[in-house]
């Protein structure tokens, strides 16, 4: 069956993409408004996108009534945000931050999440997150009214000490993070503890084996 994306509605595009591009890492993003109000919200339209400079991308979709979400407004206004990765232990709290609360409500307080100070940016990090990435906006791309692609440059990272095997490499105990990812639809998630390993082939070995 073929799907013509040039004829599909945004809702149908969302349904198709979230059903096929899986699993998706979750960024629980903390921002502050120009007046200092804190906001937290999870995003699965998120990924790493480069290493020189080190950048992440996140797409902020519009609200159901077509408005710009607080996360997008805050990032564009202040130029700063923090990506907090989500472990299994944080799943329920992360889900609470999805709530359609009024603009002046702090989702971290609702979810019972402790905010810790960042080093280089104003928005706080989430203390219980195994990894937090402080970011400054690198660039932004408007995709449609009140939908924007944010490219953020990572300027500082926080990793809980128990996950650091060697700080010089840096070598981290990734499986121990017990991160979760977004799956099909808006309510489904997956764990990341079912792993398998494959060696990358080299051309020299390939010629010998063939």
VOBALO-7743 format. One record per atom (N, C-alpha, C): residue number from 1; atom name; x, y, z. Coordinates in steps of 0.001 Angstrom, whole numbers, always signed. Layout:
# residues N
   resi   name        c1        c2        c3
    NUM     CA         X         Y         Z
...
# end
This chain:
# residues 210
   resi   name        c1        c2        c3
      1      N      +836     -1197        +0
      1     CA        +0        +0        +0
      1      C      +873     +1249        +0
      2      N      +460     +2226      -764
      2     CA     +1217     +3466      -874
      2      C      +535     +4576       -74
      3      N     +1358     +5491      +473
      3     CA      +842     +6620     +1232
      3      C     +1410     +7903      +630
      4      N      +542     +8761      +126
      4     CA      +940    +10011      -512
      4      C      +963    +11115      +539
      5      N     +2160    +11455     +1025
      5     CA     +2266    +12438     +2090
      5      C     +1851    +13836     +1646
      6      N     +1858    +14089      +340
      6     CA     +1427    +15395      -144
      6      C       -89    +15550      -128
      7      N      -796    +14450      +142
      7     CA     -2256    +14488      +214
      7      C     -2777    +14185     +1627
      8      N     -1894    +13812     +2534
      8     CA     -2303    +13420     +3875
      8      C     -2422    +14635     +4788
      9      N     -3339    +14559     +5740
      9     CA     -3502    +15626     +6716
      9      C     -2373    +15560     +7738
     10      N     -2118    +16652     +8466
     10     CA     -1104    +16608     +9530
     10      C     -1378    +15510    +10548
     11      N     -2639    +15281    +10885
     11     CA     -2975    +14227    +11846
     11      C     -2606    +12858    +11301
     12      N     -2895    +12617    +10029
     12     CA     -2534    +11338     +9424
     12      C     -1022    +11174     +9325
     13      N      -308    +12268     +9028
     13     CA     +1161    +12210     +8987
     13      C     +1713    +11851    +10356
     14      N     +1143    +12468    +11401
     14     CA     +1577    +12166    +12763
     14      C     +1354    +10695    +13087
     15      N      +173    +10190    +12764
     15     CA      -148     +8790    +13055
     15      C      +806     +7851    +12334
     16      N     +1074     +8120    +11060
     16     CA     +1961     +7264    +10272
     16      C     +3386     +7312    +10827
     17      N     +3910     +8509    +11055
     17     CA     +5302     +8645    +11470
     17      C     +5549     +8073    +12850
     18      N     +4614     +8288    +13778
     18     CA     +4816     +7747    +15120
     18      C     +4597     +6243    +15162
     19      N     +3973     +5696    +14126
     19     CA     +3785     +4245    +14049
     19      C     +4973     +3543    +13408
     20      N     +5778     +4284    +12663
     20     CA     +6858     +3652    +11900
     20      C     +8254     +4014    +12393
     21      N     +8462     +5236    +12809
     21     CA     +9791     +5669    +13254
     21      C     +9873     +5406    +14756
     22      N    +10274     +4184    +15092
     22     CA    +10310     +3740    +16489
     22      C    +11572     +2903    +16736
     23      N    +12042     +2832    +17980
     23     CA    +11649     +3679    +19109
     23      C    +12263     +5058    +18979
     24      N    +11649     +6030    +19627
     24     CA    +12141     +7401    +19589
     24      C    +12602     +7802    +20983
     25      N    +13818     +8355    +21110
     25     CA    +14269     +8805    +22428
     25      C    +13386     +9929    +22944
     26      N    +13322    +10057    +24251
     26     CA    +12455    +11059    +24867
     26      C    +13295    +12151    +25502
     27      N    +13009    +13380    +25115
     27     CA    +13624    +14537    +25750
     27      C    +12589    +15174    +26664
     28      N    +12815    +15107    +27963
     28     CA    +11983    +15839    +28911
     28      C    +12643    +17213    +29060
     29      N    +12088    +18194    +28358
     29     CA    +12751    +19484    +28196
     29      C    +12284    +20472    +29252
     30      N    +13258    +21067    +29919
     30     CA    +12963    +22134    +30862
     30      C    +13387    +23470    +30265
     31      N    +12516    +24442    +30421
     31     CA    +12780    +25794    +29928
     31      C    +12313    +26786    +30984
     32      N    +12720    +28025    +30812
     32     CA    +12178    +29108    +31617
     32      C    +11680    +30207    +30695
     33      N    +10622    +30858    +31112
     33     CA    +10084    +31985    +30355
     33      C    +10944    +33221    +30603
     34      N    +10754    +34275    +29821
     34     CA    +11516    +35502    +30074
     34      C    +11321    +36063    +31476
     35      N    +10193    +35735    +32112
     35     CA     +9946    +36213    +33477
     35      C    +10438    +35239    +34541
     36      N    +11004    +34077    +34107
     36     CA    +11577    +33132    +35054
     36      C    +10696    +31956    +35414
     37      N     +9486    +31863    +34839
     37     CA     +8603    +30729    +35126
     37      C     +9158    +29468    +34482
     38      N     +9138    +28353    +35232
     38     CA     +9687    +27094    +34741
     38      C     +8623    +26280    +34021
     39      N     +9038    +25593    +32970
     39     CA     +8149    +24707    +32220
     39      C     +8895    +23410    +31943
     40      N     +8160    +22290    +31956
     40     CA     +8740    +20992    +31603
     40      C     +7747    +20229    +30744
     41      N     +8244    +19607    +29688
     41     CA     +7370    +18844    +28792
     41      C     +8210    +17833    +28016
     42      N     +7647    +16643    +27737
     42     CA     +8393    +15616    +26998
     42      C     +8166    +15708    +25494
     43      N     +9220    +15357    +24738
     43     CA     +9164    +15379    +23273
     43      C     +9861    +14142    +22734
     44      N     +9184    +13452    +21785
     44     CA     +9819    +12308    +21133
     44      C    +10213    +12605    +19688
     45      N     +9866    +13791    +19192
     45     CA    +10420    +14221    +17908
     45      C    +11768    +14872    +18230
     46      N    +12728    +14015    +18601
     46     CA    +13982    +14458    +19209
     46      C    +15098    +13499    +18837
     47      N    +16320    +14054    +18637
     47     CA    +17465    +13194    +18355
     47      C    +18764    +13993    +18480
     48      N    +19888    +13256    +18506
     48     CA    +21189    +13897    +18309
     48      C    +21349    +14134    +16809
     49      N    +22123    +15166    +16462
     49     CA    +22209    +15512    +15045
     49      C    +23599    +15909    +14586
     50      N    +24583    +15934    +15480
     50     CA    +25929    +16294    +15067
     50      C    +26874    +16297    +16251
     51      N    +28187    +16277    +15951
     51     CA    +29192    +16259    +17012
     51      C    +30160    +17431    +16935
     52      N    +30185    +18173    +15842
     52     CA    +31099    +19301    +15721
     52      C    +30403    +20430    +14959
     53      N    +29588    +21205    +15627
     53     CA    +29357    +21225    +17066
     53      C    +28415    +20101    +17501
     54      N    +28442    +19759    +18799
     54     CA    +27521    +18742    +19307
     54      C    +26120    +19338    +19410
     55      N    +25170    +18783    +18669
     55     CA    +23831    +19372    +18647
     55      C    +22759    +18294    +18781
     56      N    +21620    +18736    +19298
     56     CA    +20410    +17930    +19324
     56      C    +19342    +18682    +18546
     57      N    +18345    +17947    +18079
     57     CA    +17201    +18574    +17426
     57      C    +15930    +18178    +18157
     58      N    +14996    +19082    +18201
     58     CA    +13677    +18789    +18746
     58      C    +12656    +19600    +17953
     59      N    +11570    +18940    +17572
     59     CA    +10492    +19629    +16887
     59      C     +9355    +19864    +17864
     60      N     +8986    +21117    +18003
     60     CA     +7872    +21491    +18871
     60      C     +6634    +21621    +17996
     61      N     +5706    +20676    +18160
     61     CA     +4461    +20708    +17408
     61      C     +3506    +21712    +18040
     62      N     +2523    +22209    +17290
     62     CA     +1549    +23133    +17887
     62      C      +594    +22413    +18827
     63      N       -63    +23172    +19673
     63     CA     -1090    +22621    +20549
     63      C     -2295    +22196    +19711
     64      N     -3215    +21409    +20282
     64     CA     -4398    +20995    +19516
     64      C     -5182    +22160    +18919
     65      N     -5134    +23329    +19563
     65     CA     -5849    +24477    +19005
     65      C     -4953    +25359    +18143
     66      N     -3750    +24833    +17791
     66     CA     -2893    +25511    +16827
     66      C     -1960    +26559    +17377
     67      N     -1805    +26635    +18708
     67     CA      -936    +27639    +19310
     67      C      +481    +27092    +19502
     68      N     +1434    +28001    +19661
     68     CA     +2805    +27600    +19966
     68      C     +2871    +27104    +21399
     69      N     +3512    +25960    +21623
     69     CA     +3648    +25433    +22972
     69      C     +4630    +26279    +23788
     70      N     +4482    +26200    +25116
     70     CA     +5348    +26960    +26012
     70      C     +6818    +26665    +25756
     71      N     +7137    +25395    +25503
     71     CA     +8540    +25026    +25258
     71      C     +9107    +25818    +24092
     72      N     +8382    +25867    +22995
     72     CA     +8857    +26593    +21826
     72      C     +8982    +28082    +22081
     73      N     +7968    +28657    +22723
     73     CA     +8019    +30089    +23020
     73      C     +9202    +30419    +23918
     74      N     +9414    +29596    +24932
     74     CA    +10498    +29883    +25872
     74      C    +11865    +29756    +25221
     75      N    +12062    +28705    +24426
     75     CA    +13368    +28528    +23770
     75      C    +13648    +29674    +22813
     76      N    +12658    +30053    +22007
     76     CA    +12868    +31133    +21049
     76      C    +13096    +32470    +21742
     77      N    +12481    +32647    +22918
     77     CA    +12615    +33917    +23638
     77      C    +13921    +34012    +24412
     78      N    +14366    +32895    +25001
     78     CA    +15541    +32934    +25883
     78      C    +16786    +32309    +25268
     79      N    +16589    +31435    +24276
     79     CA    +17726    +30789    +23621
     79      C    +18331    +29646    +24401
     80      N    +17643    +29153    +25443
     80     CA    +18230    +28117    +26294
     80      C    +17198    +27053    +26650
     81      N    +17695    +25821    +26868
     81     CA    +16848    +24738    +27355
     81      C    +17735    +23608    +27849
     82      N    +17117    +22681    +28589
     82     CA    +17835    +21509    +29088
     82      C    +17071    +20264    +28662
     83      N    +17786    +19312    +28062
     83     CA    +17228    +18006    +27715
     83      C    +17537    +17045    +28852
     84      N    +16503    +16508    +29473
     84     CA    +16654    +15509    +30531
     84      C    +16177    +14171    +29986
     85      N    +17060    +13174    +29948
     85     CA    +16680    +11868    +29429
     85      C    +15843    +11127    +30468
     86      N    +14967    +10253    +29977
     86     CA    +13926     +9665    +30828
     86      C    +14200     +8185    +31071
     87      N    +14387     +7833    +32337
     87     CA    +14563     +6437    +32738
     87      C    +13206     +5833    +33093
     88      N    +13203     +4514    +33303
     88     CA    +11958     +3856    +33725
     88      C    +11435     +4458    +35020
     89      N    +12327     +4804    +35921
     89     CA    +11904     +5368    +37202
     89      C    +11199     +6712    +37042
     90      N    +11483     +7407    +35934
     90     CA    +10887     +8719    +35700
     90      C     +9649     +8671    +34810
     91      N     +9262     +7480    +34370
     91     CA     +8195     +7367    +33368
     91      C     +6894     +8018    +33834
     92      N     +6448     +7695    +35022
     92     CA     +5165     +8230    +35481
     92      C     +5227     +9742    +35663
     93      N     +6324    +10230    +36205
     93     CA     +6472    +11676    +36374
     93      C     +6518    +12367    +35012
     94      N     +7233    +11768    +34060
     94     CA     +7280    +12322    +32708
     94      C     +5876    +12432    +32128
     95      N     +5062    +11395    +32353
     95     CA     +3705    +11397    +31817
     95      C     +2866    +12520    +32421
     96      N     +3101    +12821    +33692
     96     CA     +2370    +13912    +34332
     96      C     +2713    +15251    +33678
     97      N     +3966    +15424    +33251
     97     CA     +4343    +16697    +32644
     97      C     +3693    +16913    +31283
     98      N     +3025    +15876    +30742
     98     CA     +2279    +16036    +29483
     98      C      +992    +16826    +29682
     99      N      +595    +17047    +30917
     99     CA      -701    +17636    +31229
     99      C      -865    +19015    +30567
    100      N     -2096    +19305    +30164
    100     CA     -2376    +20593    +29529
    100      C     -2656    +21652    +30591
    101      N     -1653    +21899    +31400
    101     CA     -1791    +22841    +32513
    101      C     -1744    +24279    +31998
    102      N     -2308    +25218    +32765
    102     CA     -2176    +26631    +32400
    102      C      -722    +27054    +32330
    103      N      -479    +28154    +31643
    103     CA      +887    +28587    +31362
    103      C     +1693    +28879    +32615
    104      N     +1039    +29280    +33703
    104     CA     +1778    +29658    +34908
    104      C     +2006    +28493    +35869
    105      N     +1646    +27276    +35460
    105     CA     +1806    +26100    +36322
    105      C     +3157    +25440    +36046
    106      N     +3891    +25121    +37088
    106     CA     +5198    +24454    +36981
    106      C     +4967    +22943    +36982
    107      N     +5193    +22318    +35837
    107     CA     +4954    +20878    +35715
    107      C     +5882    +20059    +36587
    108      N     +7072    +20569    +36895
    108     CA     +7981    +19841    +37776
    108      C     +7373    +19694    +39165
    109      N     +6711    +20721    +39636
    109     CA     +6063    +20659    +40942
    109      C     +4916    +19661    +40902
    110      N     +4107    +19697    +39839
    110     CA     +2999    +18751    +39705
    110      C     +3497    +17315    +39735
    111      N     +4614    +17052    +39046
    111     CA     +5141    +15695    +38913
    111      C     +6020    +15277    +40088
    112      N     +6262    +16176    +41021
    112     CA     +7102    +15851    +42158
    112      C     +8558    +15657    +41793
    113      N     +9042    +16369    +40781
    113     CA    +10419    +16245    +40324
    113      C    +11264    +17382    +40886
    114      N    +12411    +17022    +41447
    114     CA    +13308    +18023    +42021
    114      C    +14109    +18705    +40924
    115      N    +14101    +20017    +40939
    115     CA    +14895    +20795    +39991
    115      C    +16242    +21126    +40605
    116      N    +17290    +20971    +39805
    116     CA    +18630    +21317    +40248
    116      C    +19195    +22420    +39376
    117      N    +20158    +23174    +39884
    117     CA    +20718    +24272    +39089
    117      C    +21551    +23759    +37926
    118      N    +21406    +24430    +36804
    118     CA    +22304    +24180    +35679
    118      C    +23566    +25012    +35878
    119      N    +24573    +24771    +35028
    119     CA    +25853    +25474    +35169
    119      C    +25966    +26635    +34186
    120      N    +25527    +26417    +32936
    120     CA    +25749    +27421    +31895
    120      C    +24466    +28035    +31341
    121      N    +23315    +27476    +31696
    121     CA    +22060    +28027    +31201
    121      C    +21119    +28276    +32373
    122      N    +20085    +29065    +32141
    122     CA    +19165    +29429    +33217
    122      C    +18164    +28327    +33566
    123      N    +17591    +27601    +32600
    123     CA    +16610    +26568    +32971
    123      C    +17235    +25511    +33868
    124      N    +16479    +24977    +34805
    124     CA    +17017    +23956    +35699
    124      C    +17086    +22601    +35009
    125      N    +17882    +21725    +35586
    125     CA    +17879    +20332    +35158
    125      C    +17033    +19536    +36145
    126      N    +16706    +18301    +35769
    126     CA    +15946    +17417    +36644
    126      C    +16935    +16503    +37350
    127      N    +17005    +16596    +38660
    127     CA    +18021    +15893    +39445
    127      C    +17950    +14388    +39234
    128      N    +16760    +13830    +39133
    128     CA    +16605    +12373    +39021
    128      C    +16912    +11837    +37628
    129      N    +17094    +12691    +36656
    129     CA    +17421    +12217    +35309
    129      C    +18842    +11681    +35274
    130      N    +19063    +10519    +34634
    130     CA    +20432     +9991    +34583
    130      C    +21374    +10859    +33763
    131      N    +20846    +11565    +32774
    131     CA    +21657    +12440    +31923
    131      C    +20858    +13704    +31620
    132      N    +21477    +14853    +31820
    132     CA    +20867    +16125    +31449
    132      C    +21843    +16888    +30562
    133      N    +21327    +17469    +29486
    133     CA    +22143    +18185    +28515
    133      C    +21719    +19652    +28494
    134      N    +22611    +20525    +28922
    134     CA    +22333    +21953    +28839
    134      C    +22577    +22415    +27398
    135      N    +21619    +23154    +26855
    135     CA    +21697    +23549    +25450
    135      C    +21421    +25037    +25262
    136      N    +22113    +25613    +24299
    136     CA    +21790    +26938    +23794
    136      C    +21350    +26788    +22347
    137      N    +20410    +27611    +21939
    137     CA    +19875    +27467    +20599
    137      C    +20967    +27749    +19562
    138      N    +21103    +26842    +18616
    138     CA    +22037    +26996    +17501
    138      C    +21318    +27637    +16327
    139      N    +20131    +27132    +16035
    139     CA    +19309    +27675    +14959
    139      C    +17893    +27150    +15122
    140      N    +16985    +27755    +14397
    140     CA    +15602    +27296    +14408
    140      C    +15038    +27393    +13005
    141      N    +14148    +26459    +12683
    141     CA    +13551    +26415    +11355
    141      C    +12034    +26371    +11511
    142      N    +11328    +27436    +11135
    142     CA     +9866    +27367    +11160
    142      C     +9378    +26356    +10122
    143      N     +8531    +25434    +10536
    143     CA     +8026    +24407     +9623
    143      C     +6618    +24709     +9146
    144      N     +5845    +25340     +9986
    144     CA     +4478    +25754     +9677
    144      C     +4064    +26679    +10814
    145      N     +2872    +27299    +10732
    145     CA     +2489    +28185    +11830
    145      C     +2554    +27486    +13187
    146      N     +3387    +28033    +14074
    146     CA     +3538    +27543    +15447
    146      C     +4104    +26131    +15548
    147      N     +4793    +25672    +14507
    147     CA     +5563    +24427    +14543
    147      C     +6998    +24769    +14159
    148      N     +7961    +24397    +15026
    148     CA     +9330    +24833    +14796
    148      C    +10308    +23713    +15113
    149      N    +11323    +23609    +14280
    149     CA    +12441    +22697    +14505
    149      C    +13554    +23477    +15200
    150      N    +13920    +23028    +16394
    150     CA    +14971    +23675    +17178
    150      C    +16245    +22848    +17084
    151      N    +17350    +23488    +16754
    151     CA    +18672    +22862    +16824
    151      C    +19396    +23485    +18011
    152      N    +19725    +22648    +18990
    152     CA    +20365    +23146    +20192
    152      C    +21794    +22656    +20322
    153      N    +22696    +23559    +20625
    153     CA    +24104    +23180    +20850
    153      C    +24284    +22786    +22312
    154      N    +24828    +21589    +22537
    154     CA    +25084    +21112    +23900
    154      C    +26319    +21817    +24446
    155      N    +26145    +22479    +25587
    155     CA    +27272    +23212    +26182
    155      C    +27728    +22609    +27508
    156      N    +26920    +21749    +28095
    156     CA    +27275    +21119    +29367
    156      C    +26418    +19873    +29539
    157      N    +26991    +18834    +30124
    157     CA    +26238    +17608    +30396
    157      C    +26405    +17208    +31851
    158      N    +25326    +16712    +32437
    158     CA    +25341    +16167    +33790
    158      C    +25040    +14677    +33705
    159      N    +25877    +13848    +34295
    159     CA    +25647    +12410    +34358
    159      C    +25830    +11973    +35806
    160      N    +24862    +11243    +36324
    160     CA    +24973    +10751    +37699
    160      C    +26241     +9905    +37836
    161      N    +26972    +10108    +38915
    161     CA    +28285     +9468    +39093
    161      C    +28237     +7956    +38937
    162      N    +27149     +7328    +39361
    162     CA    +27097     +5863    +39327
    162      C    +27077     +5308    +37905
    163      N    +26848     +6155    +36916
    163     CA    +26802     +5685    +35534
    163      C    +28114     +5932    +34782
    164      N    +29083     +6560    +35431
    164     CA    +30336     +6915    +34763
    164      C    +31375     +5834    +35033
    165      N    +31783     +5132    +33984
    165     CA    +32805     +4094    +34094
    165      C    +34195     +4720    +34007
    166      N    +34378     +5613    +33043
    166     CA    +35644     +6318    +32893
    166      C    +35351     +7727    +32387
    167      N    +35665     +8754    +33177
    167     CA    +35339    +10117    +32764
    167      C    +36225    +10654    +31657
    168      N    +37377    +10053    +31416
    168     CA    +38305    +10603    +30442
    168      C    +37927    +10257    +29007
    169      N    +37239     +9121    +28786
    169     CA    +37005     +8679    +27403
    169      C    +35901     +9433    +26657
    170      N    +34746     +9794    +27123
    170     CA    +34091     +9327    +28350
    170      C    +33364     +8004    +28087
    171      N    +33421     +7109    +29068
    171     CA    +32796     +5802    +28955
    171      C    +31678     +5719    +29981
    172      N    +30452     +5526    +29494
    172     CA    +29273     +5531    +30351
    172      C    +28579     +4179    +30315
    173      N    +27932     +3833    +31412
    173     CA    +27203     +2567    +31518
    173      C    +25791     +2775    +30971
    174      N    +25675     +2793    +29649
    174     CA    +24403     +3107    +29005
    174      C    +23264     +2177    +29414
    175      N    +23447      +851    +29435
    175     CA    +22321        -4    +29847
    175      C    +21780      +328    +31230
    176      N    +22665      +791    +32127
    176     CA    +22240     +1096    +33489
    176      C    +21333     +2324    +33552
    177      N    +21333     +3156    +32501
    177     CA    +20426     +4299    +32486
    177      C    +18964     +3840    +32532
    178      N    +18694     +2669    +31938
    178     CA    +17328     +2129    +31843
    178      C    +16386     +3162    +31214
    179      N    +16841     +3723    +30080
    179     CA    +16036     +4723    +29398
    179      C    +14832     +4082    +28727
    180      N    +13803     +4881    +28519
    180     CA    +12632     +4427    +27778
    180      C    +12519     +5240    +26498
    181      N    +11755     +4715    +25542
    181     CA    +11562     +5398    +24268
    181      C    +10097     +5435    +23895
    182      N     +9763     +6352    +23003
    182     CA     +8396     +6449    +22518
    182      C     +8149     +5451    +21399
    183      N     +6976     +4829    +21433
    183     CA     +6589     +3873    +20390
    183      C     +5394     +4423    +19618
    184      N     +4584     +3522    +19038
    184     CA     +3467     +3937    +18208
    184      C     +2437     +4705    +19032
    185      N     +1914     +5765    +18431
    185     CA      +910     +6551    +19114
    185      C     +1492     +7384    +20243
    186      N      +607     +8016    +20990
    186     CA     +1022     +8969    +22004
    186      C     +1075     +8376    +23402
    187      N      +679     +7126    +23575
    187     CA      +597     +6559    +24927
    187      C     +1463     +5328    +25112
    188      N     +2237     +4954    +24106
    188     CA     +2993     +3708    +24175
    188      C     +4483     +3975    +24269
    189      N     +5144     +3164    +25099
    189     CA     +6572     +3339    +25351
    189      C     +7262     +1976    +25339
    190      N     +8578     +2016    +25218
    190     CA     +9352      +784    +25243
    190      C    +10551      +943    +26161
    191      N    +11002      -173    +26718
    191     CA    +12240      -180    +27497
    191      C    +13413      -446    +26556
    192      N    +14609      -157    +27018
    192     CA    +15792      -315    +26163
    192      C    +16768     -1333    +26726
    193      N    +16260     -2320    +27471
    193     CA    +17161     -3297    +28093
    193      C    +17265     -4612    +27331
    194      N    +16638     -4724    +26165
    194     CA    +16741     -5930    +25331
    194      C    +17729     -5630    +24211
    195      N    +18992     -6024    +24403
    195     CA    +20062     -5623    +23500
    195      C    +20641     -6807    +22740
    196      N    +21192     -6513    +21560
    196     CA    +22034     -7490    +20866
    196      C    +23157     -6725    +20176
    197      N    +24237     -7429    +19883
    197     CA    +25449     -6785    +19381
    197      C    +25817     -7346    +18021
    198      N    +26325     -6485    +17131
    198     CA    +26860     -6903    +15834
    198      C    +28142     -6135    +15566
    199      N    +29162     -6835    +15078
    199     CA    +30400     -6169    +14697
    199      C    +30226     -5508    +13335
    200      N    +30719     -4283    +13202
    200     CA    +30652     -3604    +11909
    200      C    +31670     -4236    +10958
    201      N    +31256     -4520     +9726
    201     CA    +32194     -5137     +8789
    201      C    +33234     -4132     +8292
    202      N    +34403     -4646     +7932
    202     CA    +35411     -3834     +7247
    202      C    +35582     -4383     +5841
    203      N    +35985     -3538     +4919
    203     CA    +36125     -3971     +3533
    203      C    +37215     -5028     +3397
    204      N    +38298     -4881     +4181
    204     CA    +39397     -5848     +4102
    204      C    +38921     -7244     +4506
    205      N    +38198     -7359     +5592
    205     CA    +37678     -8659     +6025
    205      C    +36617     -9184     +5071
    206      N    +35829     -8279     +4540
    206     CA    +34772     -8685     +3617
    206      C    +35370     -9387     +2397
    207      N    +36448     -8826     +1842
    207     CA    +37078     -9425      +652
    207      C    +37653    -10800      +979
    208      N    +38251    -10945     +2168
    208     CA    +38823    -12230     +2564
    208      C    +37738    -13281     +2717
    209      N    +36636    -12911     +3353
    209     CA    +35553    -13876     +3623
    209      C    +34781    -14268     +2388
    210      N    +34791    -13408     +1398
    210     CA    +34046    -13717      +154
    210      C    +34936    -14362      -901
# end
